[in-house]
Amino acid sequence: MSSAAQTVLVVDDEPMVREVLTRYLEHDGFTVVEAADGDEAVAKLDETDPDLVLLDLMLPKRHGLEVLRHARTTGDVPVILLTALGDEQDRVAGLELGADDYVVKPFSPREVAARVRSVLRRSTPEAGPASIEFGDITMDTGRRLVQRAGESVELTRLEFDLLAFLATKPGQVVSRDELLESVWESSSQWQDPATVTVHVRRLRQKLEADPSAPRHLLTVYGVGYRFEA
């Protein structure tokens, strides 16, 4: 962590949840800003420019997905969703909108704090190969830019990390569990492997000429994925 404390925006309509998360995060050295509903969350996003957002989906005044959509139209702040066990449809919708991670309620505050640290680590650019080229696609890993046929392609942080991980292992079959561990810094004990499927599907839609018959991001049924240049 840098010398300046990073700011986490905690958005949840339950005061007890905000209090517990705030206590754990402040103990870890974060500055915490709280919001109790969707409208307040949007205002705090614009006012405080947080380093990460913990976002409950079921909010008064404005649904969490609307808050996430606002966050994605104004920047690329990492977002971790706080979801109920039965909210799978909303959870998938959140991942489709570019959420970086999710935690299912009831959760351990210690686990949430660990996820926050993990996502913030992933959001810090690291040195790597200058560029990766396949087909008409070019990745600039240093500047985290992707172009297809000379046109810029907008990828979320996780989409870029997933693509970079696969692209540096051409021809190798990589399981969903390995991707969760290496890209998400998580595991199937914490996270549904279906989140990998959602992100691969989004990458195909953005990069493949025919997403239904992908050339580069191939599914190895029952195992995982294989990247072909």
CORFEN-V599621 format. One record per backbone hydrogen bond with DSSP energy under -0.5 kcal/mol. CO is the residue of the C=O (numbers start at 1). NH is the residue of the N-H. E is the energy in kcal/mol with one decimal. If there is no record, write none. Layout:
CO;NH;E  CO;NH;E
//
This chain:
6;31;-2.6  7;51;-2.2  7;52;-1.2  8;10;-0.7  8;33;-2.4  9;11;-0.6  9;54;-3.0  10;12;-0.6  10;35;-2.2  11;56;-2.4  13;15;-0.7  14;18;-2.0  15;19;-2.6  16;20;-2.5  17;21;-2.5  18;22;-2.5  19;23;-2.2  20;24;-2.2  21;25;-2.7  22;26;-2.7  23;27;-1.8  24;28;-1.2  25;30;-2.3  26;29;-1.5  31;8;-2.8  33;10;-3.1  35;12;-2.0  37;41;-2.1  38;42;-2.1  39;43;-2.0  40;44;-2.7  41;45;-2.5  42;46;-2.0  43;47;-2.1  44;48;-2.8  45;49;-1.4  51;78;-0.7  52;9;-2.6  53;55;-0.7  53;80;-3.0  54;11;-3.2  54;56;-0.6  55;82;-2.9  57;59;-1.4  57;64;-3.1  60;38;-2.4  60;62;-2.6  63;66;-0.8  63;67;-1.6  64;68;-2.6  65;69;-2.5  66;70;-2.1  67;71;-2.4  68;72;-2.3  69;73;-1.4  70;74;-1.1  71;75;-1.1  78;53;-2.2  79;81;-0.5  79;100;-2.2  79;101;-1.3  80;55;-2.9  81;83;-0.6  81;103;-2.7  82;57;-1.6  83;105;-3.8  84;87;-1.9  87;91;-2.6  88;92;-2.7  89;93;-2.2  90;94;-2.5  91;95;-2.2  92;96;-2.5  93;97;-1.6  94;99;-2.3  95;98;-1.2  101;81;-2.5  103;83;-2.6  107;109;-0.5  108;112;-2.1  109;113;-2.5  110;114;-1.9  111;115;-2.4  112;116;-2.5  113;117;-2.1  114;118;-2.3  115;119;-2.9  116;120;-2.2  117;121;-2.1  118;122;-2.2  119;123;-1.5  121;124;-1.3  123;125;-0.6  129;141;-0.5  130;142;-0.6  132;139;-3.2  134;137;-2.4  136;149;-3.2  137;134;-2.5  138;147;-2.5  139;132;-2.2  139;141;-0.8  140;144;-1.0  140;145;-2.0  145;140;-3.3  146;153;-2.9  147;138;-2.5  148;151;-2.0  151;148;-3.1  153;155;-0.7  156;160;-2.4  157;161;-2.4  158;162;-2.7  159;163;-2.4  160;164;-2.9  161;165;-2.2  162;166;-2.3  163;167;-2.9  164;168;-1.3  166;169;-1.8  167;170;-0.5  169;172;-1.9  172;174;-0.5  172;227;-0.6  174;225;-2.6  175;179;-2.0  176;180;-2.7  177;181;-2.2  178;182;-2.8  179;183;-2.8  179;184;-1.3  180;186;-2.5  187;190;-1.1  187;191;-2.5  192;195;-2.4  193;196;-1.4  193;197;-1.1  194;198;-2.1  195;199;-1.8  196;200;-2.5  197;201;-2.4  198;202;-2.0  199;203;-2.2  200;204;-2.5  201;205;-2.1  202;206;-1.6  203;207;-2.3  204;208;-2.0  210;213;-2.0  211;214;-0.6  216;218;-1.0  216;228;-2.2  218;226;-2.5  219;221;-0.7  220;223;-2.4  220;224;-2.1  223;176;-1.0  224;220;-2.7  225;174;-3.2  226;218;-2.7  227;171;-3.3  229;135;-0.7
//
